[in-house]
Amino acid sequence: MHTLESDRLMQESPRMSTNTQARPAFGTVLADQMAIATYRDGRWSDYQVKPTAPVEIHPAAHVLHYASECFEGFKAYRWADGSVRAFRMDKHVERMRQSARLLVLPVPDAEQLSQMVLATIDRVRGQVPEPPGALYMRPMLYGTMPNIGAASAPSNEATLIVLASPVWDYFSGGMKPLRIYVEDQKHRTADHLGMVKTGGNYAAAMGPTLEAREKFKVDQVLFCPGGSVQETGAANFLLIRDGHILTRSLDSTFLHGVTRDSLLTLARDLGFKVEERVFDVQEMLDWVKDGEAALSGTAAVLAGVGTLVLRDGTEVRVGNGDVGPVTQRLRAALVAIQNGESADRYGWTRKV
């Protein structure tokens, strides 16, 4: 997830899987090769693919003081014919370039970044798990200009790294309905930076998320500032029923999830009415009386919500309280394209 970037549910609770001892946790294992390039004197260096290892950074580096960094998260899949395919890489490359522009970081060249991703996958293709596992790709960009006085100046130096992480079945113990706290006052992040995939946004959501987990035993927080439904700290939010999806229309306040976009495209072609518009908490509560709710992102693709917890502790069951059947069908349809089990009519997969 968008994390889900995720992408977006990349660091969510054990409710997502009951088989946590069978495989390492998502993102904790790295492939043994990474790609790296640097920006200095107005140009990007050639990239290198080298062993994954710590990198040296100056203590005055811009990123350490002024959080000048962004990243992406997407997957490459091993198909039954033995080939490896990156899923919607071009979309993620463009989103990372957008993040860099909005953070006033040196913008990576699209072709070079794509080649860095492909070269990394190729070098570690033997470490790509079989389905339902995948190779999670994490390009990252950060400012390295050594200047602790540059609070209002952009970094004119940067490092670009592409990491890879073998990941396994996110729902190895079966899909579990999530408990979500509805935060109707606090913002997830600054409104003009919500669409940027930067660590500061996840840091801003961490405190409210941990507080809600401790108080209400929830998995995530759905941010609804002023009562307007937005997204969770790590995933886009969708209301679902047979033939109909409702989700927040795109604006600068939240991440424009690639998994979200993929699901909506697929749903439209399956005959769903897809509404992208602003809606409030009350409309959401009315919907879930007999409808479904889900979080979308790279890690889990689509995770069903079973319970919404309100500020006063009231628990609202979503549908019958389980992962909804439409949510399961939509997830299965997208996963089938990612794994090569269904034809890719959209050109979303790229052979490595």
Contacts in CASP RR format, 6 or more apart in sequence:
PFRMAT RR
TARGET T0000
AUTHOR 0000-0000-0000
METHOD contacts of the structure
MODEL  1
MHTLESDRLMQESPRMSTNTQARPAFGTVLADQMAIATYRDGRWSDYQVK
PTAPVEIHPAAHVLHYASECFEGFKAYRWADGSVRAFRMDKHVERMRQSA
RLLVLPVPDAEQLSQMVLATIDRVRGQVPEPPGALYMRPMLYGTMPNIGA
ASAPSNEATLIVLASPVWDYFSGGMKPLRIYVEDQKHRTADHLGMVKTGG
NYAAAMGPTLEAREKFKVDQVLFCPGGSVQETGAANFLLIRDGHILTRSL
DSTFLHGVTRDSLLTLARDLGFKVEERVFDVQEMLDWVKDGEAALSGTAA
VLAGVGTLVLRDGTEVRVGNGDVGPVTQRLRAALVAIQNGESADRYGWTR
KV
1 7 0 8 1.000
1 8 0 8 1.000
1 9 0 8 1.000
1 10 0 8 1.000
1 12 0 8 1.000
1 234 0 8 1.000
1 235 0 8 1.000
1 236 0 8 1.000
1 259 0 8 1.000
1 295 0 8 1.000
1 296 0 8 1.000
1 297 0 8 1.000
1 298 0 8 1.000
1 299 0 8 1.000
1 300 0 8 1.000
1 301 0 8 1.000
1 303 0 8 1.000
2 8 0 8 1.000
2 197 0 8 1.000
2 231 0 8 1.000
2 234 0 8 1.000
2 235 0 8 1.000
2 236 0 8 1.000
2 255 0 8 1.000
2 257 0 8 1.000
2 258 0 8 1.000
2 259 0 8 1.000
2 260 0 8 1.000
2 296 0 8 1.000
2 297 0 8 1.000
2 298 0 8 1.000
3 9 0 8 1.000
3 10 0 8 1.000
3 73 0 8 1.000
3 197 0 8 1.000
3 234 0 8 1.000
3 235 0 8 1.000
3 255 0 8 1.000
3 297 0 8 1.000
3 298 0 8 1.000
3 299 0 8 1.000
4 10 0 8 1.000
4 12 0 8 1.000
4 234 0 8 1.000
4 235 0 8 1.000
4 236 0 8 1.000
4 259 0 8 1.000
4 295 0 8 1.000
4 296 0 8 1.000
4 297 0 8 1.000
4 298 0 8 1.000
4 299 0 8 1.000
4 300 0 8 1.000
4 301 0 8 1.000
4 302 0 8 1.000
4 303 0 8 1.000
5 72 0 8 1.000
5 73 0 8 1.000
5 74 0 8 1.000
5 197 0 8 1.000
5 234 0 8 1.000
5 255 0 8 1.000
5 257 0 8 1.000
5 258 0 8 1.000
5 259 0 8 1.000
5 297 0 8 1.000
5 298 0 8 1.000
5 299 0 8 1.000
6 73 0 8 1.000
6 234 0 8 1.000
6 235 0 8 1.000
6 257 0 8 1.000
6 259 0 8 1.000
6 297 0 8 1.000
6 298 0 8 1.000
6 299 0 8 1.000
7 72 0 8 1.000
7 73 0 8 1.000
7 74 0 8 1.000
7 197 0 8 1.000
7 257 0 8 1.000
7 258 0 8 1.000
7 259 0 8 1.000
7 297 0 8 1.000
7 298 0 8 1.000
7 299 0 8 1.000
8 234 0 8 1.000
8 235 0 8 1.000
8 236 0 8 1.000
8 255 0 8 1.000
8 257 0 8 1.000
8 259 0 8 1.000
8 296 0 8 1.000
8 297 0 8 1.000
8 298 0 8 1.000
8 299 0 8 1.000
9 16 0 8 1.000
9 170 0 8 1.000
9 220 0 8 1.000
9 234 0 8 1.000
9 235 0 8 1.000
9 295 0 8 1.000
9 297 0 8 1.000
9 299 0 8 1.000
9 300 0 8 1.000
9 303 0 8 1.000
10 26 0 8 1.000
10 27 0 8 1.000
10 234 0 8 1.000
10 298 0 8 1.000
10 299 0 8 1.000
11 26 0 8 1.000
11 234 0 8 1.000
12 178 0 8 1.000
12 219 0 8 1.000
12 220 0 8 1.000
12 234 0 8 1.000
12 299 0 8 1.000
12 300 0 8 1.000
13 213 0 8 1.000
13 219 0 8 1.000
14 20 0 8 1.000
15 176 0 8 1.000
15 178 0 8 1.000
15 179 0 8 1.000
15 219 0 8 1.000
16 170 0 8 1.000
16 171 0 8 1.000
16 176 0 8 1.000
16 178 0 8 1.000
16 219 0 8 1.000
16 300 0 8 1.000
16 303 0 8 1.000
17 169 0 8 1.000
17 170 0 8 1.000
17 171 0 8 1.000
17 172 0 8 1.000
17 173 0 8 1.000
17 174 0 8 1.000
17 176 0 8 1.000
18 172 0 8 1.000
18 173 0 8 1.000
18 174 0 8 1.000
18 176 0 8 1.000
19 172 0 8 1.000
19 173 0 8 1.000
22 168 0 8 1.000
22 172 0 8 1.000
23 168 0 8 1.000
23 169 0 8 1.000
23 172 0 8 1.000
24 168 0 8 1.000
26 136 0 8 1.000
26 167 0 8 1.000
26 170 0 8 1.000
26 299 0 8 1.000
27 136 0 8 1.000
27 165 0 8 1.000
27 167 0 8 1.000
28 165 0 8 1.000
29 165 0 8 1.000
29 166 0 8 1.000
29 167 0 8 1.000
30 52 0 8 1.000
30 163 0 8 1.000
30 164 0 8 1.000
30 165 0 8 1.000
31 52 0 8 1.000
31 120 0 8 1.000
31 124 0 8 1.000
31 127 0 8 1.000
31 135 0 8 1.000
31 163 0 8 1.000
31 164 0 8 1.000
31 165 0 8 1.000
31 166 0 8 1.000
32 51 0 8 1.000
32 52 0 8 1.000
32 124 0 8 1.000
32 127 0 8 1.000
33 49 0 8 1.000
33 50 0 8 1.000
33 51 0 8 1.000
33 52 0 8 1.000
33 120 0 8 1.000
33 123 0 8 1.000
33 124 0 8 1.000
33 164 0 8 1.000
34 49 0 8 1.000
34 50 0 8 1.000
34 51 0 8 1.000
34 52 0 8 1.000
34 120 0 8 1.000
34 161 0 8 1.000
34 162 0 8 1.000
34 163 0 8 1.000
34 164 0 8 1.000
35 47 0 8 1.000
35 48 0 8 1.000
35 49 0 8 1.000
35 50 0 8 1.000
35 116 0 8 1.000
35 117 0 8 1.000
35 119 0 8 1.000
35 120 0 8 1.000
35 161 0 8 1.000
35 162 0 8 1.000
36 47 0 8 1.000
36 48 0 8 1.000
36 50 0 8 1.000
36 55 0 8 1.000
36 159 0 8 1.000
36 160 0 8 1.000
36 161 0 8 1.000
36 162 0 8 1.000
37 44 0 8 1.000
37 45 0 8 1.000
37 46 0 8 1.000
37 47 0 8 1.000
37 48 0 8 1.000
37 108 0 8 1.000
37 112 0 8 1.000
37 116 0 8 1.000
37 159 0 8 1.000
37 160 0 8 1.000
38 44 0 8 1.000
38 45 0 8 1.000
38 144 0 8 1.000
38 157 0 8 1.000
38 158 0 8 1.000
38 159 0 8 1.000
38 160 0 8 1.000
39 45 0 8 1.000
39 106 0 8 1.000
39 157 0 8 1.000
39 158 0 8 1.000
39 159 0 8 1.000
39 160 0 8 1.000
40 156 0 8 1.000
40 157 0 8 1.000
42 106 0 8 1.000
42 156 0 8 1.000
44 106 0 8 1.000
44 108 0 8 1.000
44 109 0 8 1.000
44 112 0 8 1.000
44 160 0 8 1.000
47 112 0 8 1.000
47 115 0 8 1.000
47 116 0 8 1.000
47 119 0 8 1.000
47 160 0 8 1.000
49 116 0 8 1.000
49 119 0 8 1.000
49 120 0 8 1.000
49 123 0 8 1.000
52 163 0 8 1.000
55 159 0 8 1.000
55 161 0 8 1.000
57 63 0 8 1.000
57 64 0 8 1.000
57 144 0 8 1.000
58 144 0 8 1.000
58 146 0 8 1.000
60 146 0 8 1.000
60 147 0 8 1.000
60 148 0 8 1.000
61 142 0 8 1.000
61 143 0 8 1.000
61 144 0 8 1.000
61 145 0 8 1.000
61 146 0 8 1.000
62 68 0 8 1.000
62 142 0 8 1.000
62 143 0 8 1.000
62 144 0 8 1.000
62 145 0 8 1.000
62 146 0 8 1.000
62 147 0 8 1.000
62 150 0 8 1.000
62 154 0 8 1.000
62 155 0 8 1.000
62 157 0 8 1.000
63 69 0 8 1.000
63 142 0 8 1.000
63 143 0 8 1.000
63 144 0 8 1.000
63 155 0 8 1.000
65 148 0 8 1.000
65 149 0 8 1.000
65 150 0 8 1.000
65 151 0 8 1.000
66 150 0 8 1.000
66 151 0 8 1.000
66 155 0 8 1.000
67 198 0 8 1.000
67 199 0 8 1.000
67 200 0 8 1.000
68 103 0 8 1.000
68 104 0 8 1.000
68 105 0 8 1.000
68 142 0 8 1.000
68 143 0 8 1.000
68 154 0 8 1.000
68 155 0 8 1.000
69 103 0 8 1.000
69 105 0 8 1.000
69 140 0 8 1.000
69 141 0 8 1.000
69 142 0 8 1.000
69 143 0 8 1.000
69 198 0 8 1.000
69 199 0 8 1.000
70 96 0 8 1.000
70 99 0 8 1.000
70 100 0 8 1.000
70 103 0 8 1.000
70 105 0 8 1.000
70 140 0 8 1.000
70 141 0 8 1.000
70 196 0 8 1.000
70 197 0 8 1.000
70 198 0 8 1.000
70 199 0 8 1.000
71 96 0 8 1.000
71 138 0 8 1.000
71 139 0 8 1.000
71 140 0 8 1.000
71 141 0 8 1.000
71 197 0 8 1.000
71 198 0 8 1.000
71 199 0 8 1.000
72 92 0 8 1.000
72 93 0 8 1.000
72 95 0 8 1.000
72 96 0 8 1.000
72 99 0 8 1.000
72 137 0 8 1.000
72 138 0 8 1.000
72 139 0 8 1.000
72 140 0 8 1.000
72 197 0 8 1.000
73 92 0 8 1.000
73 136 0 8 1.000
73 137 0 8 1.000
73 138 0 8 1.000
73 139 0 8 1.000
73 197 0 8 1.000
73 298 0 8 1.000
74 86 0 8 1.000
74 87 0 8 1.000
74 88 0 8 1.000
74 89 0 8 1.000
74 92 0 8 1.000
74 136 0 8 1.000
74 137 0 8 1.000
74 258 0 8 1.000
74 298 0 8 1.000
75 86 0 8 1.000
75 87 0 8 1.000
75 134 0 8 1.000
75 135 0 8 1.000
75 136 0 8 1.000
75 137 0 8 1.000
75 167 0 8 1.000
75 298 0 8 1.000
75 338 0 8 1.000
76 84 0 8 1.000
76 85 0 8 1.000
76 86 0 8 1.000
76 87 0 8 1.000
76 121 0 8 1.000
76 128 0 8 1.000
76 134 0 8 1.000
76 135 0 8 1.000
76 137 0 8 1.000
76 352 0 8 1.000
77 84 0 8 1.000
77 85 0 8 1.000
77 87 0 8 1.000
77 128 0 8 1.000
77 131 0 8 1.000
77 133 0 8 1.000
77 134 0 8 1.000
77 135 0 8 1.000
77 338 0 8 1.000
77 339 0 8 1.000
77 340 0 8 1.000
77 349 0 8 1.000
78 84 0 8 1.000
78 128 0 8 1.000
78 129 0 8 1.000
78 130 0 8 1.000
78 131 0 8 1.000
78 133 0 8 1.000
78 134 0 8 1.000
78 135 0 8 1.000
79 85 0 8 1.000
79 339 0 8 1.000
79 340 0 8 1.000
80 340 0 8 1.000
80 341 0 8 1.000
83 351 0 8 1.000
83 352 0 8 1.000
84 121 0 8 1.000
84 125 0 8 1.000
84 128 0 8 1.000
84 135 0 8 1.000
84 351 0 8 1.000
84 352 0 8 1.000
85 340 0 8 1.000
85 349 0 8 1.000
85 350 0 8 1.000
85 351 0 8 1.000
85 352 0 8 1.000
86 117 0 8 1.000
86 118 0 8 1.000
86 121 0 8 1.000
86 137 0 8 1.000
86 349 0 8 1.000
86 350 0 8 1.000
86 352 0 8 1.000
87 338 0 8 1.000
87 348 0 8 1.000
87 349 0 8 1.000
88 258 0 8 1.000
88 262 0 8 1.000
88 348 0 8 1.000
89 114 0 8 1.000
89 117 0 8 1.000
89 118 0 8 1.000
89 137 0 8 1.000
89 350 0 8 1.000
90 114 0 8 1.000
90 350 0 8 1.000
91 258 0 8 1.000
91 261 0 8 1.000
92 137 0 8 1.000
92 139 0 8 1.000
92 258 0 8 1.000
93 108 0 8 1.000
93 110 0 8 1.000
93 113 0 8 1.000
93 114 0 8 1.000
93 117 0 8 1.000
93 139 0 8 1.000
94 110 0 8 1.000
95 197 0 8 1.000
95 256 0 8 1.000
95 257 0 8 1.000
95 258 0 8 1.000
96 108 0 8 1.000
96 113 0 8 1.000
96 139 0 8 1.000
96 141 0 8 1.000
96 197 0 8 1.000
97 107 0 8 1.000
97 108 0 8 1.000
97 110 0 8 1.000
97 113 0 8 1.000
98 195 0 8 1.000
98 196 0 8 1.000
99 141 0 8 1.000
99 196 0 8 1.000
99 197 0 8 1.000
99 198 0 8 1.000
100 106 0 8 1.000
100 107 0 8 1.000
100 108 0 8 1.000
100 141 0 8 1.000
101 107 0 8 1.000
102 193 0 8 1.000
102 195 0 8 1.000
102 196 0 8 1.000
103 196 0 8 1.000
103 198 0 8 1.000
104 154 0 8 1.000
105 141 0 8 1.000
105 142 0 8 1.000
105 143 0 8 1.000
105 154 0 8 1.000
105 155 0 8 1.000
105 158 0 8 1.000
106 141 0 8 1.000
106 143 0 8 1.000
106 155 0 8 1.000
106 156 0 8 1.000
106 157 0 8 1.000
106 158 0 8 1.000
108 139 0 8 1.000
108 141 0 8 1.000
108 160 0 8 1.000
113 139 0 8 1.000
113 160 0 8 1.000
113 162 0 8 1.000
116 139 0 8 1.000
116 160 0 8 1.000
116 162 0 8 1.000
117 137 0 8 1.000
117 139 0 8 1.000
117 162 0 8 1.000
118 350 0 8 1.000
118 352 0 8 1.000
120 137 0 8 1.000
120 162 0 8 1.000
120 163 0 8 1.000
120 164 0 8 1.000
121 128 0 8 1.000
121 135 0 8 1.000
121 137 0 8 1.000
121 164 0 8 1.000
121 352 0 8 1.000
122 352 0 8 1.000
124 135 0 8 1.000
124 164 0 8 1.000
125 352 0 8 1.000
127 135 0 8 1.000
127 164 0 8 1.000
127 166 0 8 1.000
128 134 0 8 1.000
128 135 0 8 1.000
128 166 0 8 1.000
129 135 0 8 1.000
129 166 0 8 1.000
129 167 0 8 1.000
129 168 0 8 1.000
131 339 0 8 1.000
132 168 0 8 1.000
132 169 0 8 1.000
132 170 0 8 1.000
132 335 0 8 1.000
132 339 0 8 1.000
133 166 0 8 1.000
133 167 0 8 1.000
133 168 0 8 1.000
133 169 0 8 1.000
134 166 0 8 1.000
134 167 0 8 1.000
134 338 0 8 1.000
135 164 0 8 1.000
135 165 0 8 1.000
135 166 0 8 1.000
135 167 0 8 1.000
136 164 0 8 1.000
136 165 0 8 1.000
136 166 0 8 1.000
136 167 0 8 1.000
136 298 0 8 1.000
136 299 0 8 1.000
137 162 0 8 1.000
137 163 0 8 1.000
137 164 0 8 1.000
137 165 0 8 1.000
138 162 0 8 1.000
138 163 0 8 1.000
138 164 0 8 1.000
138 165 0 8 1.000
139 160 0 8 1.000
139 161 0 8 1.000
139 162 0 8 1.000
139 163 0 8 1.000
140 160 0 8 1.000
140 161 0 8 1.000
140 162 0 8 1.000
140 163 0 8 1.000
141 158 0 8 1.000
141 159 0 8 1.000
141 160 0 8 1.000
141 161 0 8 1.000
142 158 0 8 1.000
142 159 0 8 1.000
143 155 0 8 1.000
143 157 0 8 1.000
143 158 0 8 1.000
143 159 0 8 1.000
144 155 0 8 1.000
144 157 0 8 1.000
144 158 0 8 1.000
144 159 0 8 1.000
145 155 0 8 1.000
145 156 0 8 1.000
145 157 0 8 1.000
147 153 0 8 1.000
167 299 0 8 1.000
170 299 0 8 1.000
170 300 0 8 1.000
170 301 0 8 1.000
171 300 0 8 1.000
175 303 0 8 1.000
175 304 0 8 1.000
175 323 0 8 1.000
175 328 0 8 1.000
176 323 0 8 1.000
177 304 0 8 1.000
177 305 0 8 1.000
177 306 0 8 1.000
177 307 0 8 1.000
177 318 0 8 1.000
177 321 0 8 1.000
177 322 0 8 1.000
177 323 0 8 1.000
178 218 0 8 1.000
178 219 0 8 1.000
178 220 0 8 1.000
178 295 0 8 1.000
178 303 0 8 1.000
178 304 0 8 1.000
178 305 0 8 1.000
178 306 0 8 1.000
178 307 0 8 1.000
179 216 0 8 1.000
179 217 0 8 1.000
179 218 0 8 1.000
179 219 0 8 1.000
179 305 0 8 1.000
179 306 0 8 1.000
179 307 0 8 1.000
179 309 0 8 1.000
180 218 0 8 1.000
180 219 0 8 1.000
180 220 0 8 1.000
180 221 0 8 1.000
180 222 0 8 1.000
180 232 0 8 1.000
180 293 0 8 1.000
180 295 0 8 1.000
180 305 0 8 1.000
180 306 0 8 1.000
180 307 0 8 1.000
180 308 0 8 1.000
180 309 0 8 1.000
181 212 0 8 1.000
181 216 0 8 1.000
181 218 0 8 1.000
181 220 0 8 1.000
181 221 0 8 1.000
181 222 0 8 1.000
181 308 0 8 1.000
181 309 0 8 1.000
182 222 0 8 1.000
182 224 0 8 1.000
182 281 0 8 1.000
182 308 0 8 1.000
182 309 0 8 1.000
182 310 0 8 1.000
182 311 0 8 1.000
183 208 0 8 1.000
183 212 0 8 1.000
183 221 0 8 1.000
183 222 0 8 1.000
183 223 0 8 1.000
183 224 0 8 1.000
183 311 0 8 1.000
184 224 0 8 1.000
184 225 0 8 1.000
184 226 0 8 1.000
184 227 0 8 1.000
184 281 0 8 1.000
184 311 0 8 1.000
185 225 0 8 1.000
185 226 0 8 1.000
185 311 0 8 1.000
186 208 0 8 1.000
186 223 0 8 1.000
186 225 0 8 1.000
187 223 0 8 1.000
187 225 0 8 1.000
187 253 0 8 1.000
188 194 0 8 1.000
188 201 0 8 1.000
188 204 0 8 1.000
188 205 0 8 1.000
188 223 0 8 1.000
188 225 0 8 1.000
188 230 0 8 1.000
188 231 0 8 1.000
188 232 0 8 1.000
188 233 0 8 1.000
188 253 0 8 1.000
188 254 0 8 1.000
189 200 0 8 1.000
189 201 0 8 1.000
189 204 0 8 1.000
189 205 0 8 1.000
190 204 0 8 1.000
191 252 0 8 1.000
191 253 0 8 1.000
192 252 0 8 1.000
193 201 0 8 1.000
193 252 0 8 1.000
194 201 0 8 1.000
194 252 0 8 1.000
194 253 0 8 1.000
194 254 0 8 1.000
194 255 0 8 1.000
195 250 0 8 1.000
195 251 0 8 1.000
195 252 0 8 1.000
195 253 0 8 1.000
195 254 0 8 1.000
195 255 0 8 1.000
195 256 0 8 1.000
196 255 0 8 1.000
197 255 0 8 1.000
201 233 0 8 1.000
201 255 0 8 1.000
202 233 0 8 1.000
202 234 0 8 1.000
205 221 0 8 1.000
205 223 0 8 1.000
205 232 0 8 1.000
205 233 0 8 1.000
205 234 0 8 1.000
208 221 0 8 1.000
208 223 0 8 1.000
209 220 0 8 1.000
209 221 0 8 1.000
209 233 0 8 1.000
212 218 0 8 1.000
212 221 0 8 1.000
212 309 0 8 1.000
213 219 0 8 1.000
216 309 0 8 1.000
216 313 0 8 1.000
218 309 0 8 1.000
220 232 0 8 1.000
220 233 0 8 1.000
220 234 0 8 1.000
220 235 0 8 1.000
220 295 0 8 1.000
221 232 0 8 1.000
221 233 0 8 1.000
222 229 0 8 1.000
222 230 0 8 1.000
222 231 0 8 1.000
222 232 0 8 1.000
222 237 0 8 1.000
222 308 0 8 1.000
223 230 0 8 1.000
223 231 0 8 1.000
223 232 0 8 1.000
223 233 0 8 1.000
224 230 0 8 1.000
224 280 0 8 1.000
224 281 0 8 1.000
227 280 0 8 1.000
227 281 0 8 1.000
228 278 0 8 1.000
228 279 0 8 1.000
228 280 0 8 1.000
228 281 0 8 1.000
229 237 0 8 1.000
229 248 0 8 1.000
229 279 0 8 1.000
229 280 0 8 1.000
229 281 0 8 1.000
229 283 0 8 1.000
229 284 0 8 1.000
230 237 0 8 1.000
230 248 0 8 1.000
230 253 0 8 1.000
230 254 0 8 1.000
231 237 0 8 1.000
231 248 0 8 1.000
231 254 0 8 1.000
231 255 0 8 1.000
232 295 0 8 1.000
235 295 0 8 1.000
235 296 0 8 1.000
235 297 0 8 1.000
235 300 0 8 1.000
235 303 0 8 1.000
236 247 0 8 1.000
236 248 0 8 1.000
236 254 0 8 1.000
236 255 0 8 1.000
236 257 0 8 1.000
236 259 0 8 1.000
236 260 0 8 1.000
236 295 0 8 1.000
236 296 0 8 1.000
236 297 0 8 1.000
237 247 0 8 1.000
237 248 0 8 1.000
237 293 0 8 1.000
237 294 0 8 1.000
237 295 0 8 1.000
237 296 0 8 1.000
238 245 0 8 1.000
238 246 0 8 1.000
238 247 0 8 1.000
238 260 0 8 1.000
238 263 0 8 1.000
238 293 0 8 1.000
238 294 0 8 1.000
238 295 0 8 1.000
238 296 0 8 1.000
238 302 0 8 1.000
239 245 0 8 1.000
239 246 0 8 1.000
239 247 0 8 1.000
239 279 0 8 1.000
239 284 0 8 1.000
239 287 0 8 1.000
239 288 0 8 1.000
239 291 0 8 1.000
239 292 0 8 1.000
239 293 0 8 1.000
240 291 0 8 1.000
240 292 0 8 1.000
240 293 0 8 1.000
240 294 0 8 1.000
240 324 0 8 1.000
240 326 0 8 1.000
240 327 0 8 1.000
240 330 0 8 1.000
241 287 0 8 1.000
241 290 0 8 1.000
241 291 0 8 1.000
241 292 0 8 1.000
241 326 0 8 1.000
242 326 0 8 1.000
243 267 0 8 1.000
243 270 0 8 1.000
243 271 0 8 1.000
243 272 0 8 1.000
243 273 0 8 1.000
243 326 0 8 1.000
244 272 0 8 1.000
244 273 0 8 1.000
244 275 0 8 1.000
245 263 0 8 1.000
245 264 0 8 1.000
245 267 0 8 1.000
245 272 0 8 1.000
245 273 0 8 1.000
245 274 0 8 1.000
245 275 0 8 1.000
246 275 0 8 1.000
246 277 0 8 1.000
246 279 0 8 1.000
246 287 0 8 1.000
247 260 0 8 1.000
247 264 0 8 1.000
247 274 0 8 1.000
247 275 0 8 1.000
247 276 0 8 1.000
248 254 0 8 1.000
248 276 0 8 1.000
248 277 0 8 1.000
248 278 0 8 1.000
248 279 0 8 1.000
249 276 0 8 1.000
249 277 0 8 1.000
249 278 0 8 1.000
250 256 0 8 1.000
250 276 0 8 1.000
257 296 0 8 1.000
257 297 0 8 1.000
258 298 0 8 1.000
259 296 0 8 1.000
259 297 0 8 1.000
259 298 0 8 1.000
259 301 0 8 1.000
259 302 0 8 1.000
259 334 0 8 1.000
260 296 0 8 1.000
260 297 0 8 1.000
262 334 0 8 1.000
262 348 0 8 1.000
263 296 0 8 1.000
263 302 0 8 1.000
263 330 0 8 1.000
263 334 0 8 1.000
264 274 0 8 1.000
264 276 0 8 1.000
265 346 0 8 1.000
266 330 0 8 1.000
266 333 0 8 1.000
266 334 0 8 1.000
266 337 0 8 1.000
267 274 0 8 1.000
267 330 0 8 1.000
268 274 0 8 1.000
269 345 0 8 1.000
270 333 0 8 1.000
284 293 0 8 1.000
284 308 0 8 1.000
285 308 0 8 1.000
285 316 0 8 1.000
287 293 0 8 1.000
288 305 0 8 1.000
288 308 0 8 1.000
288 316 0 8 1.000
288 317 0 8 1.000
288 318 0 8 1.000
288 319 0 8 1.000
289 319 0 8 1.000
290 319 0 8 1.000
291 318 0 8 1.000
291 319 0 8 1.000
292 304 0 8 1.000
292 305 0 8 1.000
292 318 0 8 1.000
292 319 0 8 1.000
292 324 0 8 1.000
292 326 0 8 1.000
292 327 0 8 1.000
293 304 0 8 1.000
293 305 0 8 1.000
293 306 0 8 1.000
293 308 0 8 1.000
293 318 0 8 1.000
294 302 0 8 1.000
294 303 0 8 1.000
294 304 0 8 1.000
294 305 0 8 1.000
294 327 0 8 1.000
295 302 0 8 1.000
295 303 0 8 1.000
295 304 0 8 1.000
295 305 0 8 1.000
296 302 0 8 1.000
296 303 0 8 1.000
301 331 0 8 1.000
301 334 0 8 1.000
301 335 0 8 1.000
301 338 0 8 1.000
302 327 0 8 1.000
302 330 0 8 1.000
302 331 0 8 1.000
302 334 0 8 1.000
303 323 0 8 1.000
304 318 0 8 1.000
304 323 0 8 1.000
304 324 0 8 1.000
304 327 0 8 1.000
305 318 0 8 1.000
306 317 0 8 1.000
306 318 0 8 1.000
306 319 0 8 1.000
306 321 0 8 1.000
306 322 0 8 1.000
306 323 0 8 1.000
307 315 0 8 1.000
307 316 0 8 1.000
307 317 0 8 1.000
307 318 0 8 1.000
307 321 0 8 1.000
308 315 0 8 1.000
308 316 0 8 1.000
308 318 0 8 1.000
309 315 0 8 1.000
309 316 0 8 1.000
310 316 0 8 1.000
333 342 0 8 1.000
335 341 0 8 1.000
336 342 0 8 1.000
337 343 0 8 1.000
337 344 0 8 1.000
337 346 0 8 1.000
337 348 0 8 1.000
337 349 0 8 1.000
338 349 0 8 1.000
340 349 0 8 1.000
END
